[in-house]
Amino acid sequence: MARQHAARGWCERCGGEVELLPSAEAGRLLEVHPEQLTGLKQSKLHLGKAKEGFVICLKSLLRFLQSANVQPRSRQK
């Protein structure tokens, strides 16, 4: 579901083009307020600035979830 909200962009830490997820969407997946993401294992999450807030490298977010053994929450309609 997260990929529906992602846009392609450059991740400095990955050194390549990746899918970037808006912080609000990442916050919903992790069930935290988007502002809390900057303090949540920031060294593992690749954050970038965007026009409205910041974005998170989807690749790093998925690695973070795997290492924490957490499954992203899916959105229900």
PDB file of N, CA, C, O and CB in Angstrom:
ATOM      1  N   MET A   1       0.809  -1.199   0.000  1.00  0.00           N
ATOM      2  CA  MET A   1       0.000   0.000   0.000  1.00  0.00           C
ATOM      3  C   MET A   1       0.853   1.264   0.000  1.00  0.00           C
ATOM      4  O   MET A   1       0.465   2.269  -0.596  1.00  0.00           O
ATOM      5  CB  MET A   1      -0.921  -0.003   1.192  1.00  0.00           C
ATOM      6  N   ALA A   2       1.996   1.229   0.652  1.00  0.00           N
ATOM      7  CA  ALA A   2       2.820   2.429   0.756  1.00  0.00           C
ATOM      8  C   ALA A   2       3.289   2.911  -0.602  1.00  0.00           C
ATOM      9  O   ALA A   2       3.435   4.114  -0.813  1.00  0.00           O
ATOM     10  CB  ALA A   2       4.014   2.169   1.645  1.00  0.00           C
ATOM     11  N   ARG A   3       3.524   2.002  -1.516  1.00  0.00           N
ATOM     12  CA  ARG A   3       4.031   2.395  -2.833  1.00  0.00           C
ATOM     13  C   ARG A   3       3.035   3.246  -3.596  1.00  0.00           C
ATOM     14  O   ARG A   3       3.435   3.994  -4.487  1.00  0.00           O
ATOM     15  CB  ARG A   3       4.379   1.169  -3.648  1.00  0.00           C
ATOM     16  N   GLN A   4       1.750   3.158  -3.277  1.00  0.00           N
ATOM     17  CA  GLN A   4       0.752   3.989  -3.935  1.00  0.00           C
ATOM     18  C   GLN A   4       0.975   5.461  -3.623  1.00  0.00           C
ATOM     19  O   GLN A   4       0.573   6.323  -4.405  1.00  0.00           O
ATOM     20  CB  GLN A   4      -0.651   3.569  -3.514  1.00  0.00           C
ATOM     21  N   HIS A   5       1.601   5.759  -2.508  1.00  0.00           N
ATOM     22  CA  HIS A   5       1.818   7.139  -2.070  1.00  0.00           C
ATOM     23  C   HIS A   5       3.250   7.599  -2.290  1.00  0.00           C
ATOM     24  O   HIS A   5       3.587   8.744  -1.987  1.00  0.00           O
ATOM     25  CB  HIS A   5       1.461   7.280  -0.608  1.00  0.00           C
ATOM     26  N   ALA A   6       4.090   6.726  -2.811  1.00  0.00           N
ATOM     27  CA  ALA A   6       5.501   7.043  -2.975  1.00  0.00           C
ATOM     28  C   ALA A   6       5.747   7.731  -4.318  1.00  0.00           C
ATOM     29  O   ALA A   6       4.997   7.557  -5.278  1.00  0.00           O
ATOM     30  CB  ALA A   6       6.350   5.770  -2.864  1.00  0.00           C
ATOM     31  N   ALA A   7       6.820   8.514  -4.351  1.00  0.00           N
ATOM     32  CA  ALA A   7       7.275   9.159  -5.579  1.00  0.00           C
ATOM     33  C   ALA A   7       8.745   8.820  -5.760  1.00  0.00           C
ATOM     34  O   ALA A   7       9.452   8.588  -4.779  1.00  0.00           O
ATOM     35  CB  ALA A   7       7.048  10.713  -5.537  1.00  0.00           C
ATOM     36  N   ARG A   8       9.206   8.789  -6.980  1.00  0.00           N
ATOM     37  CA  ARG A   8      10.617   8.510  -7.240  1.00  0.00           C
ATOM     38  C   ARG A   8      11.442   9.749  -6.925  1.00  0.00           C
ATOM     39  O   ARG A   8      11.028  10.873  -7.207  1.00  0.00           O
ATOM     40  CB  ARG A   8      10.836   8.064  -8.711  1.00  0.00           C
ATOM     41  N   GLY A   9      12.605   9.531  -6.341  1.00  0.00           N
ATOM     42  CA  GLY A   9      13.497  10.633  -6.025  1.00  0.00           C
ATOM     43  C   GLY A   9      14.859  10.103  -5.620  1.00  0.00           C
ATOM     44  O   GLY A   9      15.072   8.892  -5.564  1.00  0.00           O
ATOM     45  N   TRP A  10      15.771  11.003  -5.340  1.00  0.00           N
ATOM     46  CA  TRP A  10      17.153  10.659  -5.005  1.00  0.00           C
ATOM     47  C   TRP A  10      17.316  10.522  -3.503  1.00  0.00           C
ATOM     48  O   TRP A  10      16.885  11.385  -2.738  1.00  0.00           O
ATOM     49  CB  TRP A  10      18.124  11.717  -5.549  1.00  0.00           C
ATOM     50  N   CYS A  11      17.942   9.428  -3.087  1.00  0.00           N
ATOM     51  CA  CYS A  11      18.301   9.225  -1.681  1.00  0.00           C
ATOM     52  C   CYS A  11      19.813   9.357  -1.576  1.00  0.00           C
ATOM     53  O   CYS A  11      20.561   8.563  -2.145  1.00  0.00           O
ATOM     54  CB  CYS A  11      17.808   7.822  -1.146  1.00  0.00           C
ATOM     55  N   GLU A  12      20.251  10.374  -0.839  1.00  0.00           N
ATOM     56  CA  GLU A  12      21.691  10.609  -0.666  1.00  0.00           C
ATOM     57  C   GLU A  12      22.377   9.413  -0.021  1.00  0.00           C
ATOM     58  O   GLU A  12      23.472   9.025  -0.429  1.00  0.00           O
ATOM     59  CB  GLU A  12      21.928  11.861   0.181  1.00  0.00           C
ATOM     60  N   ARG A  13      21.739   8.834   0.979  1.00  0.00           N
ATOM     61  CA  ARG A  13      22.372   7.749   1.725  1.00  0.00           C
ATOM     62  C   ARG A  13      22.427   6.448   0.942  1.00  0.00           C
ATOM     63  O   ARG A  13      23.358   5.661   1.116  1.00  0.00           O
ATOM     64  CB  ARG A  13      21.642   7.524   3.017  1.00  0.00           C
ATOM     65  N   CYS A  14      21.438   6.210   0.078  1.00  0.00           N
ATOM     66  CA  CYS A  14      21.479   5.024  -0.788  1.00  0.00           C
ATOM     67  C   CYS A  14      22.360   5.287  -2.001  1.00  0.00           C
ATOM     68  O   CYS A  14      22.906   4.362  -2.603  1.00  0.00           O
ATOM     69  CB  CYS A  14      20.055   4.625  -1.239  1.00  0.00           C
ATOM     70  N   GLY A  15      22.489   6.553  -2.346  1.00  0.00           N
ATOM     71  CA  GLY A  15      23.287   6.903  -3.518  1.00  0.00           C
ATOM     72  C   GLY A  15      22.601   6.570  -4.828  1.00  0.00           C
ATOM     73  O   GLY A  15      23.261   6.268  -5.822  1.00  0.00           O
ATOM     74  N   GLY A  16      21.280   6.625  -4.831  1.00  0.00           N
ATOM     75  CA  GLY A  16      20.551   6.307  -6.051  1.00  0.00           C
ATOM     76  C   GLY A  16      19.107   6.742  -5.986  1.00  0.00           C
ATOM     77  O   GLY A  16      18.634   7.270  -4.980  1.00  0.00           O
ATOM     78  N   GLU A  17      18.414   6.503  -7.097  1.00  0.00           N
ATOM     79  CA  GLU A  17      16.999   6.840  -7.184  1.00  0.00           C
ATOM     80  C   GLU A  17      16.188   5.744  -6.507  1.00  0.00           C
ATOM     81  O   GLU A  17      16.389   4.557  -6.762  1.00  0.00           O
ATOM     82  CB  GLU A  17      16.557   7.025  -8.661  1.00  0.00           C
ATOM     83  N   VAL A  18      15.275   6.157  -5.644  1.00  0.00           N
ATOM     84  CA  VAL A  18      14.440   5.225  -4.881  1.00  0.00           C
ATOM     85  C   VAL A  18      13.026   5.775  -4.806  1.00  0.00           C
ATOM     86  O   VAL A  18      12.748   6.870  -5.296  1.00  0.00           O
ATOM     87  CB  VAL A  18      15.017   4.991  -3.451  1.00  0.00           C
ATOM     88  N   GLU A  19      12.145   5.016  -4.196  1.00  0.00           N
ATOM     89  CA  GLU A  19      10.802   5.510  -3.915  1.00  0.00           C
ATOM     90  C   GLU A  19      10.839   6.247  -2.580  1.00  0.00           C
ATOM     91  O   GLU A  19      11.376   5.740  -1.595  1.00  0.00           O
ATOM     92  CB  GLU A  19       9.755   4.340  -3.891  1.00  0.00           C
ATOM     93  N   LEU A  20      10.261   7.449  -2.557  1.00  0.00           N
ATOM     94  CA  LEU A  20      10.236   8.271  -1.356  1.00  0.00           C
ATOM     95  C   LEU A  20       8.803   8.393  -0.869  1.00  0.00           C
ATOM     96  O   LEU A  20       7.888   8.667  -1.645  1.00  0.00           O
ATOM     97  CB  LEU A  20      10.849   9.669  -1.623  1.00  0.00           C
ATOM     98  N   LEU A  21       8.628   8.188   0.410  1.00  0.00           N
ATOM     99  CA  LEU A  21       7.309   8.195   1.023  1.00  0.00           C
ATOM    100  C   LEU A  21       7.144   9.456   1.856  1.00  0.00           C
ATOM    101  O   LEU A  21       8.022   9.775   2.658  1.00  0.00           O
ATOM    102  CB  LEU A  21       7.095   6.936   1.888  1.00  0.00           C
ATOM    103  N   PRO A  22       6.037  10.185   1.689  1.00  0.00           N
ATOM    104  CA  PRO A  22       5.816  11.363   2.538  1.00  0.00           C
ATOM    105  C   PRO A  22       5.790  10.969   4.011  1.00  0.00           C
ATOM    106  O   PRO A  22       5.317   9.887   4.360  1.00  0.00           O
ATOM    107  CB  PRO A  22       4.498  12.067   2.154  1.00  0.00           C
ATOM    108  N   SER A  23       6.292  11.838   4.862  1.00  0.00           N
ATOM    109  CA  SER A  23       6.377  11.534   6.291  1.00  0.00           C
ATOM    110  C   SER A  23       5.014  11.222   6.900  1.00  0.00           C
ATOM    111  O   SER A  23       4.922  10.384   7.797  1.00  0.00           O
ATOM    112  CB  SER A  23       7.010  12.695   7.030  1.00  0.00           C
ATOM    113  N   ALA A  24       3.958  11.879   6.433  1.00  0.00           N
ATOM    114  CA  ALA A  24       2.625  11.612   6.987  1.00  0.00           C
ATOM    115  C   ALA A  24       2.211  10.163   6.723  1.00  0.00           C
ATOM    116  O   ALA A  24       1.635   9.515   7.596  1.00  0.00           O
ATOM    117  CB  ALA A  24       1.583  12.582   6.384  1.00  0.00           C
ATOM    118  N   GLU A  25       2.499   9.661   5.538  1.00  0.00           N
ATOM    119  CA  GLU A  25       2.145   8.278   5.210  1.00  0.00           C
ATOM    120  C   GLU A  25       2.999   7.292   6.007  1.00  0.00           C
ATOM    121  O   GLU A  25       2.493   6.284   6.500  1.00  0.00           O
ATOM    122  CB  GLU A  25       2.312   8.024   3.702  1.00  0.00           C
ATOM    123  N   ALA A  26       4.285   7.581   6.130  1.00  0.00           N
ATOM    124  CA  ALA A  26       5.162   6.719   6.927  1.00  0.00           C
ATOM    125  C   ALA A  26       4.702   6.700   8.380  1.00  0.00           C
ATOM    126  O   ALA A  26       4.727   5.655   9.031  1.00  0.00           O
ATOM    127  CB  ALA A  26       6.629   7.196   6.836  1.00  0.00           C
ATOM    128  N   GLY A  27       4.284   7.849   8.884  1.00  0.00           N
ATOM    129  CA  GLY A  27       3.776   7.920  10.252  1.00  0.00           C
ATOM    130  C   GLY A  27       2.545   7.053  10.440  1.00  0.00           C
ATOM    131  O   GLY A  27       2.396   6.395  11.470  1.00  0.00           O
ATOM    132  N   ARG A  28       1.656   7.050   9.441  1.00  0.00           N
ATOM    133  CA  ARG A  28       0.462   6.194   9.522  1.00  0.00           C
ATOM    134  C   ARG A  28       0.856   4.715   9.536  1.00  0.00           C
ATOM    135  O   ARG A  28       0.286   3.925  10.288  1.00  0.00           O
ATOM    136  CB  ARG A  28      -0.492   6.479   8.336  1.00  0.00           C
ATOM    137  N   LEU A  29       1.823   4.348   8.710  1.00  0.00           N
ATOM    138  CA  LEU A  29       2.258   2.950   8.673  1.00  0.00           C
ATOM    139  C   LEU A  29       2.862   2.508   9.996  1.00  0.00           C
ATOM    140  O   LEU A  29       2.639   1.382  10.442  1.00  0.00           O
ATOM    141  CB  LEU A  29       3.265   2.744   7.557  1.00  0.00           C
ATOM    142  N   LEU A  30       3.626   3.394  10.621  1.00  0.00           N
ATOM    143  CA  LEU A  30       4.307   3.061  11.872  1.00  0.00           C
ATOM    144  C   LEU A  30       3.478   3.409  13.107  1.00  0.00           C
ATOM    145  O   LEU A  30       3.872   3.120  14.237  1.00  0.00           O
ATOM    146  CB  LEU A  30       5.635   3.778  11.938  1.00  0.00           C
ATOM    147  N   GLU A  31       2.326   4.032  12.872  1.00  0.00           N
ATOM    148  CA  GLU A  31       1.428   4.452  13.950  1.00  0.00           C
ATOM    149  C   GLU A  31       2.102   5.427  14.905  1.00  0.00           C
ATOM    150  O   GLU A  31       1.969   5.310  16.124  1.00  0.00           O
ATOM    151  CB  GLU A  31       0.932   3.239  14.721  1.00  0.00           C
ATOM    152  N   VAL A  32       2.831   6.396  14.339  1.00  0.00           N
ATOM    153  CA  VAL A  32       3.436   7.473  15.121  1.00  0.00           C
ATOM    154  C   VAL A  32       3.163   8.784  14.406  1.00  0.00           C
ATOM    155  O   VAL A  32       2.859   8.798  13.213  1.00  0.00           O
ATOM    156  CB  VAL A  32       4.972   7.248  15.318  1.00  0.00           C
ATOM    157  N   HIS A  33       3.271   9.886  15.136  1.00  0.00           N
ATOM    158  CA  HIS A  33       3.126  11.199  14.530  1.00  0.00           C
ATOM    159  C   HIS A  33       4.331  11.433  13.628  1.00  0.00           C
ATOM    160  O   HIS A  33       5.449  11.090  14.012  1.00  0.00           O
ATOM    161  CB  HIS A  33       2.999  12.322  15.616  1.00  0.00           C
ATOM    162  N   PRO A  34       4.140  12.008  12.439  1.00  0.00           N
ATOM    163  CA  PRO A  34       5.259  12.209  11.517  1.00  0.00           C
ATOM    164  C   PRO A  34       6.468  12.912  12.141  1.00  0.00           C
ATOM    165  O   PRO A  34       7.606  12.606  11.784  1.00  0.00           O
ATOM    166  CB  PRO A  34       4.790  13.000  10.338  1.00  0.00           C
ATOM    167  N   GLU A  35       6.242  13.837  13.053  1.00  0.00           N
ATOM    168  CA  GLU A  35       7.363  14.536  13.693  1.00  0.00           C
ATOM    169  C   GLU A  35       8.214  13.606  14.540  1.00  0.00           C
ATOM    170  O   GLU A  35       9.395  13.874  14.756  1.00  0.00           O
ATOM    171  CB  GLU A  35       6.848  15.672  14.554  1.00  0.00           C
ATOM    172  N   GLN A  36       7.630  12.518  15.020  1.00  0.00           N
ATOM    173  CA  GLN A  36       8.373  11.561  15.834  1.00  0.00           C
ATOM    174  C   GLN A  36       9.352  10.740  14.996  1.00  0.00           C
ATOM    175  O   GLN A  36      10.276  10.137  15.542  1.00  0.00           O
ATOM    176  CB  GLN A  36       7.409  10.635  16.558  1.00  0.00           C
ATOM    177  N   LEU A  37       9.159  10.711  13.689  1.00  0.00           N
ATOM    178  CA  LEU A  37      10.026   9.906  12.828  1.00  0.00           C
ATOM    179  C   LEU A  37      11.461  10.411  12.832  1.00  0.00           C
ATOM    180  O   LEU A  37      12.389   9.622  12.656  1.00  0.00           O
ATOM    181  CB  LEU A  37       9.492   9.898  11.410  1.00  0.00           C
ATOM    182  N   THR A  38      11.660  11.706  13.028  1.00  0.00           N
ATOM    183  CA  THR A  38      13.020  12.232  13.022  1.00  0.00           C
ATOM    184  C   THR A  38      13.820  11.685  14.188  1.00  0.00           C
ATOM    185  O   THR A  38      15.045  11.593  14.098  1.00  0.00           O
ATOM    186  CB  THR A  38      13.005  13.754  13.068  1.00  0.00           C
ATOM    187  N   GLY A  39      13.170  11.321  15.273  1.00  0.00           N
ATOM    188  CA  GLY A  39      13.871  10.762  16.416  1.00  0.00           C
ATOM    189  C   GLY A  39      13.823   9.248  16.472  1.00  0.00           C
ATOM    190  O   GLY A  39      14.503   8.636  17.296  1.00  0.00           O
ATOM    191  N   LEU A  40      13.037   8.640  15.615  1.00  0.00           N
ATOM    192  CA  LEU A  40      12.833   7.193  15.626  1.00  0.00           C
ATOM    193  C   LEU A  40      13.892   6.514  14.778  1.00  0.00           C
ATOM    194  O   LEU A  40      13.745   6.390  13.562  1.00  0.00           O
ATOM    195  CB  LEU A  40      11.425   6.831  15.117  1.00  0.00           C
ATOM    196  N   LYS A  41      14.963   6.075  15.433  1.00  0.00           N
ATOM    197  CA  LYS A  41      16.030   5.367  14.726  1.00  0.00           C
ATOM    198  C   LYS A  41      16.487   6.146  13.498  1.00  0.00           C
ATOM    199  O   LYS A  41      16.645   5.585  12.413  1.00  0.00           O
ATOM    200  CB  LYS A  41      15.561   3.967  14.316  1.00  0.00           C
ATOM    201  N   GLN A  42      16.695   7.445  13.684  1.00  0.00           N
ATOM    202  CA  GLN A  42      17.043   8.305  12.561  1.00  0.00           C
ATOM    203  C   GLN A  42      18.248   7.791  11.786  1.00  0.00           C
ATOM    204  O   GLN A  42      18.329   7.980  10.573  1.00  0.00           O
ATOM    205  CB  GLN A  42      17.313   9.703  13.049  1.00  0.00           C
ATOM    206  N   SER A  43      19.172   7.152  12.464  1.00  0.00           N
ATOM    207  CA  SER A  43      20.353   6.657  11.764  1.00  0.00           C
ATOM    208  C   SER A  43      19.999   5.546  10.778  1.00  0.00           C
ATOM    209  O   SER A  43      20.751   5.300   9.835  1.00  0.00           O
ATOM    210  CB  SER A  43      21.383   6.154  12.766  1.00  0.00           C
ATOM    211  N   LYS A  44      18.868   4.873  10.982  1.00  0.00           N
ATOM    212  CA  LYS A  44      18.474   3.800  10.077  1.00  0.00           C
ATOM    213  C   LYS A  44      17.499   4.268   9.010  1.00  0.00           C
ATOM    214  O   LYS A  44      17.456   3.694   7.922  1.00  0.00           O
ATOM    215  CB  LYS A  44      17.863   2.669  10.856  1.00  0.00           C
ATOM    216  N   LEU A  45      16.718   5.298   9.301  1.00  0.00           N
ATOM    217  CA  LEU A  45      15.774   5.827   8.328  1.00  0.00           C
ATOM    218  C   LEU A  45      16.450   6.920   7.519  1.00  0.00           C
ATOM    219  O   LEU A  45      17.062   7.828   8.080  1.00  0.00           O
ATOM    220  CB  LEU A  45      14.503   6.364   9.023  1.00  0.00           C
ATOM    221  N   HIS A  46      16.340   6.833   6.216  1.00  0.00           N
ATOM    222  CA  HIS A  46      16.927   7.836   5.333  1.00  0.00           C
ATOM    223  C   HIS A  46      15.899   8.936   5.097  1.00  0.00           C
ATOM    224  O   HIS A  46      14.927   8.737   4.369  1.00  0.00           O
ATOM    225  CB  HIS A  46      17.387   7.201   3.981  1.00  0.00           C
ATOM    226  N   LEU A  47      16.111  10.087   5.708  1.00  0.00           N
ATOM    227  CA  LEU A  47      15.178  11.202   5.608  1.00  0.00           C
ATOM    228  C   LEU A  47      15.677  12.232   4.622  1.00  0.00           C
ATOM    229  O   LEU A  47      16.881  12.464   4.508  1.00  0.00           O
ATOM    230  CB  LEU A  47      14.959  11.844   6.968  1.00  0.00           C
ATOM    231  N   GLY A  48      14.752  12.851   3.910  1.00  0.00           N
ATOM    232  CA  GLY A  48      15.084  13.919   2.985  1.00  0.00           C
ATOM    233  C   GLY A  48      14.072  15.040   3.105  1.00  0.00           C
ATOM    234  O   GLY A  48      12.937  14.821   3.527  1.00  0.00           O
ATOM    235  N   LYS A  49      14.480  16.227   2.739  1.00  0.00           N
ATOM    236  CA  LYS A  49      13.581  17.375   2.812  1.00  0.00           C
ATOM    237  C   LYS A  49      12.677  17.407   1.587  1.00  0.00           C
ATOM    238  O   LYS A  49      13.079  17.027   0.488  1.00  0.00           O
ATOM    239  CB  LYS A  49      14.380  18.690   2.929  1.00  0.00           C
ATOM    240  N   ALA A  50      11.467  17.863   1.799  1.00  0.00           N
ATOM    241  CA  ALA A  50      10.491  18.016   0.724  1.00  0.00           C
ATOM    242  C   ALA A  50       9.828  19.380   0.873  1.00  0.00           C
ATOM    243  O   ALA A  50      10.024  20.063   1.878  1.00  0.00           O
ATOM    244  CB  ALA A  50       9.428  16.866   0.748  1.00  0.00           C
ATOM    245  N   LYS A  51       9.053  19.770  -0.113  1.00  0.00           N
ATOM    246  CA  LYS A  51       8.365  21.062  -0.049  1.00  0.00           C
ATOM    247  C   LYS A  51       7.493  21.169   1.188  1.00  0.00           C
ATOM    248  O   LYS A  51       7.450  22.209   1.846  1.00  0.00           O
ATOM    249  CB  LYS A  51       7.519  21.274  -1.296  1.00  0.00           C
ATOM    250  N   GLU A  52       6.799  20.086   1.498  1.00  0.00           N
ATOM    251  CA  GLU A  52       5.918  20.072   2.670  1.00  0.00           C
ATOM    252  C   GLU A  52       6.410  19.016   3.654  1.00  0.00           C
ATOM    253  O   GLU A  52       5.952  17.875   3.612  1.00  0.00           O
ATOM    254  CB  GLU A  52       4.437  19.793   2.256  1.00  0.00           C
ATOM    255  N   GLY A  53       7.324  19.376   4.528  1.00  0.00           N
ATOM    256  CA  GLY A  53       7.850  18.449   5.519  1.00  0.00           C
ATOM    257  C   GLY A  53       9.057  17.693   5.009  1.00  0.00           C
ATOM    258  O   GLY A  53      10.019  18.283   4.518  1.00  0.00           O
ATOM    259  N   PHE A  54       8.992  16.385   5.133  1.00  0.00           N
ATOM    260  CA  PHE A  54      10.112  15.571   4.683  1.00  0.00           C
ATOM    261  C   PHE A  54       9.603  14.248   4.133  1.00  0.00           C
ATOM    262  O   PHE A  54       8.437  13.892   4.303  1.00  0.00           O
ATOM    263  CB  PHE A  54      11.110  15.331   5.829  1.00  0.00           C
ATOM    264  N   VAL A  55      10.495  13.535   3.475  1.00  0.00           N
ATOM    265  CA  VAL A  55      10.177  12.235   2.892  1.00  0.00           C
ATOM    266  C   VAL A  55      11.132  11.195   3.467  1.00  0.00           C
ATOM    267  O   VAL A  55      12.199  11.525   3.985  1.00  0.00           O
ATOM    268  CB  VAL A  55      10.270  12.277   1.335  1.00  0.00           C
ATOM    269  N   ILE A  56      10.729   9.948   3.365  1.00  0.00           N
ATOM    270  CA  ILE A  56      11.540   8.840   3.865  1.00  0.00           C
ATOM    271  C   ILE A  56      11.782   7.876   2.718  1.00  0.00           C
ATOM    272  O   ILE A  56      10.866   7.527   1.974  1.00  0.00           O
ATOM    273  CB  ILE A  56      10.849   8.119   5.068  1.00  0.00           C
ATOM    274  N   CYS A  57      13.012   7.460   2.591  1.00  0.00           N
ATOM    275  CA  CYS A  57      13.388   6.454   1.595  1.00  0.00           C
ATOM    276  C   CYS A  57      12.644   5.164   1.937  1.00  0.00           C
ATOM    277  O   CYS A  57      12.808   4.615   3.027  1.00  0.00           O
ATOM    278  CB  CYS A  57      14.953   6.224   1.563  1.00  0.00           C
ATOM    279  N   LEU A  58      11.832   4.689   1.007  1.00  0.00           N
ATOM    280  CA  LEU A  58      11.020   3.506   1.262  1.00  0.00           C
ATOM    281  C   LEU A  58      11.892   2.273   1.500  1.00  0.00           C
ATOM    282  O   LEU A  58      11.547   1.408   2.306  1.00  0.00           O
ATOM    283  CB  LEU A  58      10.068   3.258   0.094  1.00  0.00           C
ATOM    284  N   LYS A  59      13.016   2.199   0.800  1.00  0.00           N
ATOM    285  CA  LYS A  59      13.932   1.075   0.987  1.00  0.00           C
ATOM    286  C   LYS A  59      14.430   1.024   2.432  1.00  0.00           C
ATOM    287  O   LYS A  59      14.471  -0.049   3.035  1.00  0.00           O
ATOM    288  CB  LYS A  59      15.124   1.182   0.013  1.00  0.00           C
ATOM    289  N   SER A  60      14.810   2.179   2.989  1.00  0.00           N
ATOM    290  CA  SER A  60      15.302   2.200   4.371  1.00  0.00           C
ATOM    291  C   SER A  60      14.176   1.915   5.362  1.00  0.00           C
ATOM    292  O   SER A  60      14.400   1.282   6.394  1.00  0.00           O
ATOM    293  CB  SER A  60      15.948   3.557   4.688  1.00  0.00           C
ATOM    294  N   LEU A  61      12.967   2.380   5.051  1.00  0.00           N
ATOM    295  CA  LEU A  61      11.825   2.128   5.931  1.00  0.00           C
ATOM    296  C   LEU A  61      11.521   0.632   5.977  1.00  0.00           C
ATOM    297  O   LEU A  61      11.264   0.085   7.049  1.00  0.00           O
ATOM    298  CB  LEU A  61      10.580   2.918   5.455  1.00  0.00           C
ATOM    299  N   LEU A  62      11.549  -0.022   4.832  1.00  0.00           N
ATOM    300  CA  LEU A  62      11.286  -1.471   4.810  1.00  0.00           C
ATOM    301  C   LEU A  62      12.368  -2.246   5.544  1.00  0.00           C
ATOM    302  O   LEU A  62      12.070  -3.213   6.245  1.00  0.00           O
ATOM    303  CB  LEU A  62      11.183  -1.973   3.369  1.00  0.00           C
ATOM    304  N   ARG A  63      13.636  -1.826   5.389  1.00  0.00           N
ATOM    305  CA  ARG A  63      14.728  -2.479   6.134  1.00  0.00           C
ATOM    306  C   ARG A  63      14.537  -2.288   7.637  1.00  0.00           C
ATOM    307  O   ARG A  63      14.750  -3.215   8.419  1.00  0.00           O
ATOM    308  CB  ARG A  63      16.107  -1.913   5.695  1.00  0.00           C
ATOM    309  N   PHE A  64      14.132  -1.075   8.039  1.00  0.00           N
ATOM    310  CA  PHE A  64      13.889  -0.788   9.456  1.00  0.00           C
ATOM    311  C   PHE A  64      12.791  -1.695  10.001  1.00  0.00           C
ATOM    312  O   PHE A  64      12.926  -2.260  11.087  1.00  0.00           O
ATOM    313  CB  PHE A  64      13.504   0.694   9.655  1.00  0.00           C
ATOM    314  N   LEU A  65      11.706  -1.831   9.247  1.00  0.00           N
ATOM    315  CA  LEU A  65      10.601  -2.680   9.692  1.00  0.00           C
ATOM    316  C   LEU A  65      11.023  -4.141   9.795  1.00  0.00           C
ATOM    317  O   LEU A  65      10.630  -4.839  10.730  1.00  0.00           O
ATOM    318  CB  LEU A  65       9.418  -2.548   8.740  1.00  0.00           C
ATOM    319  N   GLN A  66      11.823  -4.604   8.834  1.00  0.00           N
ATOM    320  CA  GLN A  66      12.306  -5.992   8.885  1.00  0.00           C
ATOM    321  C   GLN A  66      13.201  -6.215  10.094  1.00  0.00           C
ATOM    322  O   GLN A  66      13.084  -7.236  10.771  1.00  0.00           O
ATOM    323  CB  GLN A  66      13.068  -6.346   7.599  1.00  0.00           C
ATOM    324  N   SER A  67      14.097  -5.265  10.374  1.00  0.00           N
ATOM    325  CA  SER A  67      15.013  -5.431  11.506  1.00  0.00           C
ATOM    326  C   SER A  67      14.265  -5.381  12.836  1.00  0.00           C
ATOM    327  O   SER A  67      14.678  -6.008  13.812  1.00  0.00           O
ATOM    328  CB  SER A  67      16.099  -4.348  11.475  1.00  0.00           C
ATOM    329  N   ALA A  68      13.170  -4.637  12.868  1.00  0.00           N
ATOM    330  CA  ALA A  68      12.368  -4.549  14.088  1.00  0.00           C
ATOM    331  C   ALA A  68      11.322  -5.653  14.134  1.00  0.00           C
ATOM    332  O   ALA A  68      10.581  -5.781  15.109  1.00  0.00           O
ATOM    333  CB  ALA A  68      11.692  -3.179  14.185  1.00  0.00           C
ATOM    334  N   ASN A  69      11.268  -6.464  13.049  1.00  0.00           N
ATOM    335  CA  ASN A  69      10.296  -7.542  12.942  1.00  0.00           C
ATOM    336  C   ASN A  69       8.870  -7.021  13.067  1.00  0.00           C
ATOM    337  O   ASN A  69       8.033  -7.612  13.750  1.00  0.00           O
ATOM    338  CB  ASN A  69      10.562  -8.596  14.004  1.00  0.00           C
ATOM    339  N   VAL A  70       8.610  -5.897  12.390  1.00  0.00           N
ATOM    340  CA  VAL A  70       7.303  -5.243  12.423  1.00  0.00           C
ATOM    341  C   VAL A  70       6.694  -5.317  11.039  1.00  0.00           C
ATOM    342  O   VAL A  70       7.381  -5.125  10.036  1.00  0.00           O
ATOM    343  CB  VAL A  70       7.416  -3.765  12.902  1.00  0.00           C
ATOM    344  N   GLN A  71       5.414  -5.595  10.988  1.00  0.00           N
ATOM    345  CA  GLN A  71       4.698  -5.585   9.722  1.00  0.00           C
ATOM    346  C   GLN A  71       3.992  -4.245   9.578  1.00  0.00           C
ATOM    347  O   GLN A  71       3.311  -3.810  10.506  1.00  0.00           O
ATOM    348  CB  GLN A  71       3.686  -6.765   9.637  1.00  0.00           C
ATOM    349  N   PRO A  72       4.139  -3.569   8.413  1.00  0.00           N
ATOM    350  CA  PRO A  72       3.440  -2.302   8.226  1.00  0.00           C
ATOM    351  C   PRO A  72       1.933  -2.505   8.293  1.00  0.00           C
ATOM    352  O   PRO A  72       1.401  -3.514   7.828  1.00  0.00           O
ATOM    353  CB  PRO A  72       3.831  -1.665   6.887  1.00  0.00           C
ATOM    354  N   ARG A  73       1.274  -1.546   8.868  1.00  0.00           N
ATOM    355  CA  ARG A  73      -0.184  -1.594   8.982  1.00  0.00           C
ATOM    356  C   ARG A  73      -0.779  -1.293   7.614  1.00  0.00           C
ATOM    357  O   ARG A  73      -0.401  -0.304   6.985  1.00  0.00           O
ATOM    358  CB  ARG A  73      -0.708  -0.582  10.059  1.00  0.00           C
ATOM    359  N   SER A  74      -1.688  -2.112   7.149  1.00  0.00           N
ATOM    360  CA  SER A  74      -2.325  -1.839   5.863  1.00  0.00           C
ATOM    361  C   SER A  74      -3.545  -0.965   6.107  1.00  0.00           C
ATOM    362  O   SER A  74      -4.192  -1.038   7.152  1.00  0.00           O
ATOM    363  CB  SER A  74      -2.721  -3.161   5.131  1.00  0.00           C
ATOM    364  N   ARG A  75      -3.836  -0.143   5.122  1.00  0.00           N
ATOM    365  CA  ARG A  75      -4.976   0.760   5.223  1.00  0.00           C
ATOM    366  C   ARG A  75      -6.234   0.004   4.852  1.00  0.00           C
ATOM    367  O   ARG A  75      -6.266  -0.716   3.855  1.00  0.00           O
ATOM    368  CB  ARG A  75      -4.793   2.002   4.316  1.00  0.00           C
ATOM    369  N   GLN A  76      -7.249   0.166   5.642  1.00  0.00           N
ATOM    370  CA  GLN A  76      -8.528  -0.473   5.350  1.00  0.00           C
ATOM    371  C   GLN A  76      -9.491   0.581   4.852  1.00  0.00           C
ATOM    372  O   GLN A  76      -9.510   1.707   5.350  1.00  0.00           O
ATOM    373  CB  GLN A  76      -9.099  -1.200   6.598  1.00  0.00           C
ATOM    374  N   LYS A  77     -10.287   0.213   3.869  1.00  0.00           N
ATOM    375  CA  LYS A  77     -11.267   1.166   3.308  1.00  0.00           C
ATOM    376  C   LYS A  77     -12.600   0.969   3.943  1.00  0.00           C
ATOM    377  O   LYS A  77     -13.553   1.672   3.607  1.00  0.00           O
ATOM    378  CB  LYS A  77     -11.391   1.016   1.794  1.00  0.00           C
TER     379      LYS A  77
END
